[in-house]
């Protein structure tokens, strides 16, 4: 729960901080919250989560990607999200690395295939990072 809180704060501050400042804020929050118990409020209405995959696909459609490519992107991202079983905003680099490693071993995929998947996921999360506004 603390990690999710820290992630939410960091993401909310992304437009205002550079990478070094974000890392420092993360360290300070982890240290400060170490001795606190954090629980999520019950009964509070939360904002509906945007469909980040559809936003990504819309952007790619505007860029001129073919429907075949869009279907491949959607399937690739959907597999990763189902495998990780986390909200998109809480997925970190190590989650993706682990997913790619597991995917390669399980499917006996070539390095080219893994690199294609990595590029799609990288583009998705880069676009997501640019869209997060609190």
Backbone torsions as a table, in degrees:
resi	resn	phi	psi	omega
1	UNK	NA	-40.7	179.0
2	UNK	-62.3	-41.5	-179.0
3	UNK	-62.6	-38.3	178.0
4	UNK	-65.8	-40.7	177.6
5	UNK	-61.8	-46.9	179.5
6	UNK	-61.0	-44.0	178.9
7	UNK	-60.5	-43.1	178.8
8	UNK	-61.3	-42.8	179.7
9	UNK	-65.6	-46.7	-179.9
10	UNK	-59.6	-46.9	-179.5
11	UNK	-63.2	-36.4	177.1
12	UNK	-66.2	-26.2	-178.6
13	UNK	-94.9	-7.0	-177.0
14	UNK	-49.9	-41.9	-179.4
15	UNK	-66.8	-15.1	-172.5
16	UNK	-109.7	-12.0	-175.0
17	UNK	-122.9	148.5	171.7
18	UNK	-85.3	179.2	-175.9
19	UNK	-61.0	-41.2	-178.9
20	UNK	-65.0	-44.0	179.6
21	UNK	-65.6	-38.7	178.1
22	UNK	-63.0	-43.2	178.5
23	UNK	-63.5	-41.3	179.3
24	UNK	-65.6	-42.2	177.5
25	UNK	-60.8	-41.6	178.5
26	UNK	-60.6	-44.7	178.8
27	UNK	-61.9	-44.5	-179.4
28	UNK	-63.1	-44.1	178.8
29	UNK	-63.4	-42.9	178.9
30	UNK	-62.0	-44.0	180.0
31	UNK	-65.7	-45.8	-176.6
32	UNK	-65.9	-40.2	-176.3
33	UNK	-85.0	-2.5	-176.5
34	UNK	-54.2	-39.5	-176.1
35	UNK	-97.9	14.4	-179.6
36	UNK	-113.1	149.4	173.7
37	UNK	-97.6	126.9	-177.2
38	UNK	-116.0	128.7	176.1
39	UNK	-131.3	152.2	-179.7
40	UNK	-85.2	137.3	178.5
41	UNK	-65.9	141.8	177.5
42	UNK	-104.0	140.1	176.4
43	UNK	93.2	-10.2	178.1
44	UNK	-82.6	138.4	179.1
45	UNK	-75.4	127.2	178.5
46	UNK	-103.0	154.3	179.1
47	UNK	-64.0	139.5	175.8
48	UNK	-65.3	135.3	-179.6
49	UNK	-72.8	132.0	178.3
50	UNK	-66.5	153.1	175.5
51	UNK	-86.1	90.1	-174.7
52	UNK	-62.5	-33.1	179.8
53	UNK	-64.8	-45.2	180.0
54	UNK	-65.5	-37.3	175.8
55	UNK	-61.9	-42.9	178.7
56	UNK	-62.1	-47.2	-178.8
57	UNK	-64.4	-36.4	176.8
58	UNK	-63.1	-42.5	178.4
59	UNK	-63.3	-41.5	179.5
60	UNK	-67.6	-35.6	177.7
61	UNK	-63.1	-43.7	178.6
62	UNK	-63.3	-34.4	178.1
63	UNK	-70.1	-13.0	176.8
64	UNK	102.0	15.1	178.2
65	UNK	-67.7	146.0	179.7
66	UNK	-71.8	159.9	177.7
67	UNK	-62.5	-34.5	177.8
68	UNK	-61.8	-45.1	178.1
69	UNK	-64.2	-42.8	-179.8
70	UNK	-61.3	-40.4	177.0
71	UNK	-63.4	-40.7	178.1
72	UNK	-64.1	-44.2	178.4
73	UNK	-60.4	-46.8	-178.1
74	UNK	-61.9	-45.3	-180.0
75	UNK	-64.5	-40.9	-179.4
76	UNK	-63.3	-47.0	-179.6
77	UNK	-67.9	-41.2	-179.8
78	UNK	-61.7	-41.0	177.8
79	UNK	-61.3	-44.3	-179.7
80	UNK	-64.0	-45.4	-178.7
81	UNK	-64.2	-40.3	178.6
82	UNK	-66.0	-39.5	-179.2
83	UNK	-67.2	-42.3	-176.9
84	UNK	-79.3	-29.9	177.7
85	UNK	52.3	49.7	177.7
86	UNK	-134.3	155.6	171.2
87	UNK	-63.6	144.1	-176.3
88	UNK	-52.5	-43.3	-174.3
89	UNK	-70.4	-11.1	178.9
90	UNK	-102.7	2.6	177.9
91	UNK	-79.0	130.1	-179.2
92	UNK	-115.8	169.7	-177.1
93	UNK	-53.5	-42.9	-179.4
94	UNK	-63.6	-32.3	175.4
95	UNK	-62.1	-44.3	-178.1
96	UNK	-69.0	-41.7	177.2
97	UNK	-59.2	-45.8	178.7
98	UNK	-62.4	-41.0	178.5
99	UNK	-61.2	-47.3	-178.9
100	UNK	-63.4	-40.1	178.4
101	UNK	-63.3	-47.4	-179.9
102	UNK	-63.7	-41.4	-179.9
103	UNK	-61.4	-44.8	-178.7
104	UNK	-63.5	-43.9	-179.7
105	UNK	-66.8	-44.8	-176.3
106	UNK	-66.8	-40.9	-174.6
107	UNK	-100.9	-0.1	-177.6
108	UNK	52.4	43.3	-175.7
109	UNK	-78.8	150.8	177.2
110	UNK	-75.7	165.5	177.6
111	UNK	-64.5	-32.1	178.8
112	UNK	-64.5	-44.7	179.0
113	UNK	-61.9	-46.8	179.9
114	UNK	-62.8	-38.6	178.9
115	UNK	-66.5	-37.5	176.4
116	UNK	-62.3	-44.9	178.7
117	UNK	-63.7	-43.5	179.7
118	UNK	-59.8	-41.9	179.8
119	UNK	-65.2	-40.3	177.8
120	UNK	-62.9	-47.8	-178.9
121	UNK	-65.6	-38.1	178.2
122	UNK	-62.2	-44.6	178.9
123	UNK	-63.6	-41.5	179.3
124	UNK	-60.9	-49.8	-176.0
125	UNK	-73.9	-30.7	174.8
126	UNK	-64.7	-43.8	177.1
127	UNK	-63.4	-38.9	178.5
128	UNK	-63.6	-44.1	179.8
129	UNK	-59.6	-36.9	-179.2
130	UNK	-72.1	-24.6	-175.0
131	UNK	-93.0	-14.3	-174.0
132	UNK	-70.3	116.5	178.8
133	UNK	-134.7	128.6	179.2
134	UNK	-111.3	NA	NA
